[in-house]
Amino acid sequence: MKTSERREELLNRLIQEPNSITGSKLAEIFDVSRQVIVQDIALLRAKGHKIVATSQGYVMSQTTNNMVQKTIACKHKEKEIRAELETIIKYGGRVKDVIVEHPIYGELKGLLMIQSKAELEEFLEKSRNESSKPLSFLTEGVHLHTIEALNQEVLDLIESKLQEKGFLLSEDE
């Protein structure tokens, strides 16, 4: 298969697949290295295709016109990540990303796209198996999340529950 054909087929697979696909799985499908897939994805993005790299793999960007969003400021210890994310998804939210402010690089953002218990477990398992730390490690636990939900009432409920558990950054800190 020619390189251009592989990229076209790769794009078609991502368009047709509603779930994320890991780079390793795509490498297996196309019988190339994972690095080749990373390069293909980079070139497809450069051509304007809205491919998102999440902690679960690659997925086409989904428009969420019917969803409302809110950015929340959080602070907690690394061991409390599960409880924080579980709270958001338990009450109907989707954790779109995590953002920290780095003193040299400015805003650093990691796309999470976690909206189910299974996606949360996959994310937590991956973070246990990797040698890297969460982004919030760089900022002593301070970070932002963009969360999405079907309506403002759900966002308000999520924020209230996070506040009850002490996960929201207070103005006094």
N, CA and C atoms as a LAMMPS dump frame, in Angstrom:
ITEM: TIMESTEP
0
ITEM: NUMBER OF ATOMS
519
ITEM: BOX BOUNDS ff ff ff
-5.0000000000000000e+02 5.0000000000000000e+02
-5.0000000000000000e+02 5.0000000000000000e+02
-5.0000000000000000e+02 5.0000000000000000e+02
ITEM: ATOMS id mol type element x y z
1 1 1 N 0.854 -1.178 0
2 1 2 C 0 0 0
3 1 3 C 0.9 1.242 0
4 2 1 N 0.576 2.176 -0.856
5 2 2 C 1.337 3.416 -0.928
6 2 3 C 1.054 4.272 0.305
7 3 1 N 1.988 5.151 0.61
8 3 2 C 1.856 6.031 1.774
9 3 3 C 0.574 6.853 1.703
10 4 1 N 0.278 7.435 0.556
11 4 2 C -0.924 8.265 0.417
12 4 3 C -2.192 7.434 0.596
13 5 1 N -2.174 6.193 0.107
14 5 2 C -3.33 5.301 0.281
15 5 3 C -3.528 4.958 1.757
16 6 1 N -2.401 4.696 2.453
17 6 2 C -2.484 4.374 3.889
18 6 3 C -3.089 5.54 4.657
19 7 1 N -2.626 6.755 4.368
20 7 2 C -3.156 7.927 5.078
21 7 3 C -4.639 8.122 4.799
22 8 1 N -5.043 7.892 3.557
23 8 2 C -6.465 8.022 3.215
24 8 3 C -7.295 6.975 3.95
25 9 1 N -6.802 5.743 3.988
26 9 2 C -7.503 4.673 4.702
27 9 3 C -7.507 4.935 6.218
28 10 1 N -6.408 5.439 6.738
29 10 2 C -6.327 5.803 8.154
30 10 3 C -7.381 6.85 8.492
31 11 1 N -7.482 7.878 7.677
32 11 2 C -8.482 8.921 7.888
33 11 3 C -9.891 8.339 7.826
34 12 1 N -10.156 7.469 6.853
35 12 2 C -11.479 6.849 6.738
36 12 3 C -11.824 6.022 7.972
37 13 1 N -10.851 5.285 8.488
38 13 2 C -11.096 4.495 9.71
39 13 3 C -11.459 5.39 10.887
40 14 1 N -10.734 6.488 11.026
41 14 2 C -11.009 7.404 12.136
42 14 3 C -12.382 8.056 11.978
43 15 1 N -12.763 8.371 10.772
44 15 2 C -14.076 8.978 10.52
45 15 3 C -15.193 7.992 10.853
46 16 1 N -15.012 6.732 10.48
47 16 2 C -16.051 5.718 10.67
48 16 3 C -16.13 5.188 12.094
49 17 1 N -15.039 5.244 12.829
50 17 2 C -14.988 4.672 14.178
51 17 3 C -15.416 5.708 15.216
52 18 1 N -16.495 5.452 15.945
53 18 2 C -16.929 6.424 16.959
54 18 3 C -16.052 6.422 18.218
55 19 1 N -15.34 5.316 18.454
56 19 2 C -14.472 5.209 19.628
57 19 3 C -13.027 5.51 19.243
58 20 1 N -12.224 5.818 20.229
59 20 2 C -10.817 6.095 19.961
60 20 3 C -10.083 4.811 19.583
61 21 1 N -9.016 4.985 18.819
62 21 2 C -8.177 3.863 18.383
63 21 3 C -6.736 4.22 18.733
64 22 1 N -6.05 3.328 19.412
65 22 2 C -4.67 3.62 19.808
66 22 3 C -3.74 3.6 18.593
67 23 1 N -2.649 4.321 18.724
68 23 2 C -1.635 4.321 17.681
69 23 3 C -1.071 2.923 17.463
70 24 1 N -0.925 2.158 18.524
71 24 2 C -0.414 0.788 18.409
72 24 3 C -1.363 -0.093 17.606
73 25 1 N -2.656 0.052 17.841
74 25 2 C -3.656 -0.731 17.101
75 25 3 C -3.638 -0.341 15.618
76 26 1 N -3.554 0.962 15.342
77 26 2 C -3.486 1.416 13.95
78 26 3 C -2.217 0.906 13.276
79 27 1 N -1.111 0.898 14.003
80 27 2 C 0.147 0.378 13.459
81 27 3 C -0.005 -1.095 13.092
82 28 1 N -0.69 -1.841 13.944
83 28 2 C -0.936 -3.26 13.688
84 28 3 C -1.817 -3.441 12.445
85 29 1 N -2.871 -2.651 12.351
86 29 2 C -3.795 -2.735 11.209
87 29 3 C -3.067 -2.465 9.892
88 30 1 N -2.211 -1.449 9.885
89 30 2 C -1.537 -1.038 8.655
90 30 3 C -0.148 -1.657 8.483
91 31 1 N 0.248 -2.494 9.441
92 31 2 C 1.528 -3.184 9.39
93 31 3 C 2.702 -2.214 9.22
94 32 1 N 2.671 -1.172 10.066
95 32 2 C 3.753 -0.192 10.118
96 32 3 C 4.077 0.049 11.588
97 33 1 N 5.088 0.847 11.856
98 33 2 C 5.43 1.158 13.244
99 33 3 C 4.468 2.213 13.8
100 34 1 N 4.412 2.289 15.105
101 34 2 C 3.593 3.304 15.757
102 34 3 C 4.071 4.7 15.376
103 35 1 N 5.378 4.871 15.224
104 35 2 C 5.945 6.171 14.844
105 35 3 C 5.46 6.611 13.459
106 36 1 N 5.285 5.667 12.556
107 36 2 C 4.75 5.993 11.223
108 36 3 C 3.328 6.524 11.363
109 37 1 N 2.547 5.906 12.239
110 37 2 C 1.171 6.373 12.483
111 37 3 C 1.193 7.783 13.064
112 38 1 N 2.084 8.039 14.019
113 38 2 C 2.197 9.376 14.618
114 38 3 C 2.495 10.406 13.529
115 39 1 N 3.391 10.075 12.623
116 39 2 C 3.722 10.991 11.526
117 39 3 C 2.541 11.179 10.575
118 40 1 N 1.847 10.071 10.263
119 40 2 C 0.666 10.171 9.395
120 40 3 C -0.385 11.084 10.018
121 41 1 N -0.621 10.908 11.304
122 41 2 C -1.614 11.732 12.011
123 41 3 C -1.184 13.197 11.965
124 42 1 N 0.08 13.469 12.2
125 42 2 C 0.578 14.851 12.171
126 42 3 C 0.347 15.481 10.799
127 43 1 N 0.608 14.732 9.743
128 43 2 C 0.415 15.266 8.39
129 43 3 C -1.074 15.447 8.065
130 44 1 N -1.913 14.534 8.536
131 44 2 C -3.364 14.686 8.329
132 44 3 C -3.887 15.917 9.077
133 45 1 N -3.387 16.133 10.282
134 45 2 C -3.769 17.336 11.04
135 45 3 C -3.322 18.595 10.31
136 46 1 N -2.123 18.559 9.771
137 46 2 C -1.592 19.725 9.046
138 46 3 C -2.438 20.058 7.821
139 47 1 N -3.125 19.061 7.287
140 47 2 C -4.025 19.289 6.149
141 47 3 C -5.4 19.772 6.595
142 48 1 N -5.587 19.921 7.913
143 48 2 C -6.844 20.465 8.423
144 48 3 C -7.822 19.459 8.979
145 49 1 N -7.477 18.183 9.003
146 49 2 C -8.379 17.178 9.564
147 49 3 C -8.356 17.287 11.085
148 50 1 N -9.508 17.274 11.677
149 50 2 C -9.659 17.483 13.121
150 50 3 C -9.517 16.161 13.879
151 51 1 N -8.288 15.68 13.981
152 51 2 C -7.992 14.446 14.696
153 51 3 C -7.477 14.819 16.079
154 52 1 N -8.059 14.212 17.089
155 52 2 C -7.706 14.506 18.472
156 52 3 C -6.97 13.306 19.056
157 53 1 N -5.868 13.571 19.734
158 53 2 C -5.131 12.528 20.448
159 53 3 C -5.56 12.584 21.909
160 54 1 N -6.249 11.55 22.351
161 54 2 C -6.694 11.48 23.741
162 54 3 C -5.867 10.444 24.484
163 55 1 N -6.107 10.309 25.767
164 55 2 C -5.39 9.297 26.536
165 55 3 C -5.805 7.885 26.122
166 56 1 N -6.947 7.755 25.406
167 56 2 C -7.403 6.446 24.938
168 56 3 C -7.007 6.165 23.49
169 57 1 N -6.441 7.149 22.796
170 57 2 C -6.057 6.965 21.401
171 57 3 C -6.543 8.116 20.538
172 58 1 N -6.578 7.88 19.237
173 58 2 C -6.984 8.914 18.281
174 58 3 C -8.476 8.818 17.99
175 59 1 N -9.076 9.989 17.802
176 59 2 C -10.499 10.061 17.467
177 59 3 C -10.727 11.346 16.684
178 60 1 N -11.712 11.338 15.822
179 60 2 C -12.065 12.557 15.102
180 60 3 C -12.773 13.495 16.076
181 61 1 N -12.478 14.768 15.972
182 61 2 C -13.103 15.762 16.83
183 61 3 C -14.604 15.744 16.603
184 62 1 N -15.333 15.72 17.684
185 62 2 C -16.787 15.71 17.594
186 62 3 C -17.308 17.088 17.946
187 63 1 N -18.233 17.568 17.152
188 63 2 C -18.851 18.841 17.488
189 63 3 C -19.842 18.587 18.614
190 64 1 N -19.832 19.46 19.571
191 64 2 C -20.696 19.291 20.742
192 64 3 C -21.626 20.499 20.876
193 65 1 N -22.284 20.833 19.784
194 65 2 C -23.155 22.008 19.779
195 65 3 C -24.28 21.916 20.808
196 66 1 N -24.717 20.693 21.126
197 66 2 C -25.807 20.546 22.077
198 66 3 C -25.314 20.459 23.518
199 67 1 N -24.009 20.558 23.732
200 67 2 C -23.445 20.47 25.073
201 67 3 C -23.067 21.861 25.573
202 68 1 N -23.132 22.035 26.884
203 68 2 C -22.644 23.273 27.496
204 68 3 C -21.311 22.95 28.17
205 69 1 N -20.455 23.938 28.238
206 69 2 C -19.115 23.741 28.794
207 69 3 C -18.853 24.729 29.916
208 70 1 N -17.961 24.311 30.787
209 70 2 C -17.5 25.195 31.849
210 70 3 C -16.072 24.8 32.192
211 71 1 N -15.246 25.794 32.471
212 71 2 C -13.891 25.531 32.94
213 71 3 C -13.884 25.728 34.445
214 72 1 N -13.387 24.723 35.148
215 72 2 C -13.342 24.781 36.609
216 72 3 C -11.89 24.73 37.068
217 73 1 N -11.597 25.411 38.164
218 73 2 C -10.256 25.414 38.755
219 73 3 C -10.242 24.438 39.927
220 74 1 N -9.299 23.522 39.903
221 74 2 C -9.234 22.465 40.91
222 74 3 C -7.872 22.447 41.596
223 75 1 N -7.863 21.87 42.788
224 75 2 C -6.605 21.625 43.492
225 75 3 C -6.812 20.431 44.403
226 76 1 N -5.945 19.437 44.217
227 76 2 C -5.985 18.256 45.071
228 76 3 C -4.705 17.468 44.895
229 77 1 N -4.567 16.444 45.712
230 77 2 C -3.389 15.587 45.659
231 77 3 C -3.532 14.563 44.53
232 78 1 N -2.401 14.024 44.101
233 78 2 C -2.401 13.043 43.01
234 78 3 C -3.3 11.845 43.324
235 79 1 N -3.314 11.411 44.586
236 79 2 C -4.114 10.24 44.957
237 79 3 C -5.623 10.497 44.868
238 80 1 N -6.021 11.75 44.686
239 80 2 C -7.442 12.087 44.618
240 80 3 C -7.964 12.252 43.187
241 81 1 N -7.124 11.967 42.201
242 81 2 C -7.538 12.109 40.795
243 81 3 C -8.766 11.259 40.496
244 82 1 N -8.745 10.003 40.926
245 82 2 C -9.889 9.109 40.67
246 82 3 C -11.182 9.702 41.217
247 83 1 N -11.163 10.111 42.464
248 83 2 C -12.381 10.637 43.089
249 83 3 C -12.888 11.888 42.361
250 84 1 N -11.965 12.754 41.958
251 84 2 C -12.36 13.97 41.241
252 84 3 C -13.041 13.624 39.914
253 85 1 N -12.38 12.8 39.108
254 85 2 C -12.925 12.458 37.795
255 85 3 C -14.197 11.624 37.908
256 86 1 N -14.26 10.715 38.897
257 86 2 C -15.472 9.923 39.12
258 86 3 C -16.662 10.818 39.435
259 87 1 N -16.426 11.853 40.215
260 87 2 C -17.501 12.777 40.576
261 87 3 C -18.065 13.449 39.326
262 88 1 N -17.195 13.872 38.444
263 88 2 C -17.646 14.56 37.233
264 88 3 C -18.482 13.634 36.358
265 89 1 N -18.002 12.414 36.122
266 89 2 C -18.752 11.519 35.237
267 89 3 C -19.991 10.931 35.917
268 90 1 N -19.936 10.749 37.229
269 90 2 C -21.085 10.196 37.959
270 90 3 C -22.326 11.07 37.802
271 91 1 N -22.124 12.377 37.758
272 91 2 C -23.256 13.294 37.679
273 91 3 C -23.539 13.769 36.252
274 92 1 N -22.983 13.064 35.265
275 92 2 C -23.362 13.329 33.881
276 92 3 C -22.443 14.225 33.089
277 93 1 N -21.228 14.431 33.568
278 93 2 C -20.302 15.287 32.84
279 93 3 C -19.287 14.506 32.031
280 94 1 N -18.633 15.223 31.159
281 94 2 C -17.505 14.685 30.398
282 94 3 C -16.308 15.575 30.683
283 95 1 N -15.192 14.962 31.045
284 95 2 C -13.961 15.695 31.317
285 95 3 C -13.231 15.83 29.984
286 96 1 N -13.293 17.023 29.442
287 96 2 C -12.719 17.248 28.115
288 96 3 C -11.193 17.33 28.162
289 97 1 N -10.647 18.022 29.173
290 97 2 C -9.202 18.221 29.203
291 97 3 C -8.715 18.538 30.607
292 98 1 N -7.415 18.654 30.728
293 98 2 C -6.76 19.162 31.928
294 98 3 C -5.772 20.215 31.453
295 99 1 N -5.704 21.336 32.171
296 99 2 C -4.863 22.463 31.769
297 99 3 C -4.078 22.941 32.983
298 100 1 N -2.784 23.204 32.78
299 100 2 C -1.96 23.812 33.832
300 100 3 C -1.223 24.997 33.232
301 101 1 N -0.828 25.9 34.103
302 101 2 C -0.053 27.073 33.689
303 101 3 C 1.404 26.824 34.061
304 102 1 N 2.249 26.691 33.045
305 102 2 C 3.663 26.416 33.247
306 102 3 C 4.435 27.733 33.202
307 103 1 N 5.414 27.936 34.105
308 103 2 C 6.132 29.218 34.143
309 103 3 C 6.943 29.533 32.882
310 104 1 N 7.36 28.521 32.152
311 104 2 C 8.149 28.746 30.938
312 104 3 C 7.291 28.627 29.682
313 105 1 N 6.492 27.569 29.61
314 105 2 C 5.753 27.267 28.388
315 105 3 C 4.354 27.875 28.332
316 106 1 N 3.899 28.443 29.416
317 106 2 C 2.537 28.98 29.434
318 106 3 C 1.541 27.856 29.642
319 107 1 N 0.423 27.924 28.952
320 107 2 C -0.644 26.95 29.132
321 107 3 C -0.288 25.614 28.487
322 108 1 N -0.362 24.552 29.287
323 108 2 C -0.191 23.188 28.79
324 108 3 C -1.522 22.473 28.938
325 109 1 N -1.962 21.823 27.877
326 109 2 C -3.269 21.17 27.888
327 109 3 C -3.125 19.722 27.464
328 110 1 N -3.797 18.866 28.208
329 110 2 C -3.877 17.453 27.845
330 110 3 C -5.327 17.093 27.607
331 111 1 N -5.631 16.51 26.459
332 111 2 C -7.004 16.11 26.156
333 111 3 C -7.302 14.79 26.849
334 112 1 N -8.403 14.753 27.589
335 112 2 C -8.783 13.549 28.321
336 112 3 C -9.984 12.85 27.678
337 113 1 N -11.053 13.588 27.416
338 113 2 C -12.269 13.047 26.81
339 113 3 C -12.789 11.822 27.578
340 114 1 N -12.96 11.987 28.881
341 114 2 C -13.435 10.898 29.737
342 114 3 C -14.883 11.174 30.121
343 115 1 N -15.763 10.22 29.765
344 115 2 C -17.172 10.396 30.127
345 115 3 C -17.818 9.134 30.683
346 116 1 N -17.045 8.063 30.784
347 116 2 C -17.609 6.825 31.325
348 116 3 C -16.639 6.207 32.327
349 117 1 N -17.168 5.318 33.13
350 117 2 C -16.347 4.601 34.111
351 117 3 C -15.259 3.784 33.407
352 118 1 N -15.597 3.167 32.271
353 118 2 C -14.616 2.369 31.531
354 118 3 C -13.476 3.242 31.023
355 119 1 N -13.786 4.428 30.495
356 119 2 C -12.742 5.339 30.021
357 119 3 C -11.881 5.834 31.177
358 120 1 N -12.506 6.056 32.325
359 120 2 C -11.761 6.472 33.506
360 120 3 C -10.792 5.371 33.94
361 121 1 N -11.28 4.141 33.988
362 121 2 C -10.423 3.024 34.401
363 121 3 C -9.257 2.839 33.43
364 122 1 N -9.522 3.005 32.141
365 122 2 C -8.465 2.883 31.139
366 122 3 C -7.411 3.98 31.331
367 123 1 N -7.866 5.201 31.595
368 123 2 C -6.955 6.323 31.84
369 123 3 C -6.11 6.075 33.085
370 124 1 N -6.747 5.631 34.165
371 124 2 C -6.02 5.389 35.414
372 124 3 C -5.02 4.244 35.27
373 125 1 N -5.407 3.2 34.557
374 125 2 C -4.508 2.075 34.325
375 125 3 C -3.288 2.527 33.517
376 126 1 N -3.535 3.323 32.512
377 126 2 C -2.434 3.824 31.686
378 126 3 C -1.503 4.708 32.516
379 127 1 N -2.066 5.55 33.386
380 127 2 C -1.21 6.419 34.198
381 127 3 C -0.413 5.628 35.234
382 128 1 N -0.929 4.512 35.695
383 128 2 C -0.161 3.661 36.622
384 128 3 C 1.005 2.993 35.903
385 129 1 N 0.808 2.662 34.63
386 129 2 C 1.825 1.921 33.883
387 129 3 C 2.882 2.805 33.235
388 130 1 N 2.672 4.085 33.218
389 130 2 C 3.641 5.009 32.622
390 130 3 C 4.524 5.586 33.72
391 131 1 N 5.697 6.02 33.35
392 131 2 C 6.614 6.576 34.348
393 131 3 C 6.433 8.087 34.518
394 132 1 N 5.528 8.687 33.787
395 132 2 C 5.338 10.134 33.887
396 132 3 C 4.304 10.488 34.956
397 133 1 N 4.276 11.742 35.316
398 133 2 C 3.368 12.252 36.345
399 133 3 C 2.237 13.035 35.694
400 134 1 N 1.127 13.216 36.406
401 134 2 C 0.037 14.053 35.877
402 134 3 C 0.508 15.502 35.71
403 135 1 N -0.123 16.244 34.812
404 135 2 C 0.25 17.647 34.606
405 135 3 C 0.148 18.455 35.898
406 136 1 N -0.829 18.14 36.73
407 136 2 C -1.011 18.906 37.967
408 136 3 C 0.174 18.77 38.915
409 137 1 N 1.027 17.785 38.692
410 137 2 C 2.248 17.62 39.481
411 137 3 C 3.153 18.846 39.321
412 138 1 N 3.103 19.476 38.138
413 138 2 C 3.932 20.647 37.853
414 138 3 C 3.485 21.886 38.628
415 139 1 N 2.255 21.872 39.119
416 139 2 C 1.67 23.076 39.723
417 139 3 C 1.138 22.816 41.133
418 140 1 N 1.746 21.855 41.821
419 140 2 C 1.348 21.506 43.192
420 140 3 C -0.141 21.203 43.295
421 141 1 N -0.678 20.542 42.281
422 141 2 C -2.07 20.103 42.307
423 141 3 C -3.065 21.067 41.697
424 142 1 N -2.649 22.264 41.355
425 142 2 C -3.566 23.255 40.769
426 142 3 C -3.704 22.975 39.28
427 143 1 N -4.946 22.898 38.808
428 143 2 C -5.199 22.644 37.394
429 143 3 C -6.618 23.067 37.034
430 144 1 N -6.866 23.143 35.752
431 144 2 C -8.201 23.449 35.237
432 144 3 C -8.723 22.229 34.495
433 145 1 N -10.04 22.095 34.47
434 145 2 C -10.696 21.103 33.612
435 145 3 C -11.769 21.83 32.828
436 146 1 N -11.892 21.503 31.561
437 146 2 C -13.077 21.892 30.806
438 146 3 C -14.007 20.703 30.903
439 147 1 N -15.202 20.953 31.419
440 147 2 C -16.179 19.875 31.521
441 147 3 C -17.384 20.224 30.654
442 148 1 N -18.018 19.191 30.141
443 148 2 C -19.195 19.352 29.294
444 148 3 C -20.352 18.57 29.887
445 149 1 N -21.545 19.051 29.614
446 149 2 C -22.75 18.356 30.063
447 149 3 C -23.909 18.755 29.152
448 150 1 N -25.027 18.08 29.333
449 150 2 C -26.195 18.359 28.486
450 150 3 C -26.828 19.71 28.766
451 151 1 N -26.718 20.185 30.012
452 151 2 C -27.317 21.486 30.326
453 151 3 C -26.609 22.124 31.526
454 152 1 N -26.941 23.36 31.782
455 152 2 C -26.3 24.126 32.848
456 152 3 C -26.582 23.538 34.229
457 153 1 N -27.771 22.976 34.411
458 153 2 C -28.114 22.393 35.711
459 153 3 C -27.157 21.251 36.063
460 154 1 N -26.805 20.44 35.085
461 154 2 C -25.867 19.338 35.325
462 154 3 C -24.493 19.897 35.694
463 155 1 N -24.051 20.926 34.969
464 155 2 C -22.761 21.549 35.303
465 155 3 C -22.772 22.115 36.719
466 156 1 N -23.864 22.756 37.099
467 156 2 C -23.974 23.321 38.447
468 156 3 C -23.927 22.225 39.511
469 157 1 N -24.602 21.098 39.245
470 157 2 C -24.6 19.974 40.184
471 157 3 C -23.18 19.412 40.333
472 158 1 N -22.483 19.237 39.215
473 158 2 C -21.11 18.722 39.253
474 158 3 C -20.219 19.66 40.064
475 159 1 N -20.333 20.945 39.803
476 159 2 C -19.52 21.917 40.529
477 159 3 C -19.823 21.874 42.027
478 160 1 N -21.08 21.737 42.369
479 160 2 C -21.481 21.656 43.775
480 160 3 C -20.879 20.415 44.45
481 161 1 N -20.939 19.287 43.764
482 161 2 C -20.39 18.042 44.325
483 161 3 C -18.865 18.112 44.47
484 162 1 N -18.199 18.726 43.491
485 162 2 C -16.742 18.897 43.593
486 162 3 C -16.382 19.822 44.753
487 163 1 N -17.194 20.853 44.952
488 163 2 C -16.979 21.787 46.067
489 163 3 C -17.14 21.062 47.401
490 164 1 N -18.186 20.24 47.513
491 164 2 C -18.425 19.465 48.737
492 164 3 C -17.227 18.577 49.081
493 165 1 N -16.592 18.019 48.075
494 165 2 C -15.465 17.108 48.287
495 165 3 C -14.134 17.837 48.44
496 166 1 N -14.151 19.163 48.309
497 166 2 C -12.946 19.944 48.507
498 166 3 C -11.988 19.95 47.322
499 167 1 N -12.479 19.638 46.127
500 167 2 C -11.617 19.571 44.95
501 167 3 C -11.492 20.892 44.198
502 168 1 N -12.363 21.831 44.474
503 168 2 C -12.299 23.113 43.758
504 168 3 C -11.332 24.059 44.44
505 169 1 N -10.621 24.81 43.649
506 169 2 C -9.69 25.81 44.153
507 169 3 C -10.505 26.965 44.712
508 170 1 N -10.25 27.316 45.954
509 170 2 C -10.999 28.424 46.553
510 170 3 C -10.245 29.734 46.325
511 171 1 N -10.954 30.827 46.407
512 171 2 C -10.341 32.134 46.193
513 171 3 C -9.387 32.5 47.325
514 172 1 N -9.469 31.797 48.451
515 172 2 C -8.607 32.056 49.604
516 172 3 C -7.218 31.431 49.436
517 173 1 N -7.06 30.51 48.5
518 173 2 C -5.78 29.796 48.358
519 173 3 C -4.798 30.557 47.522
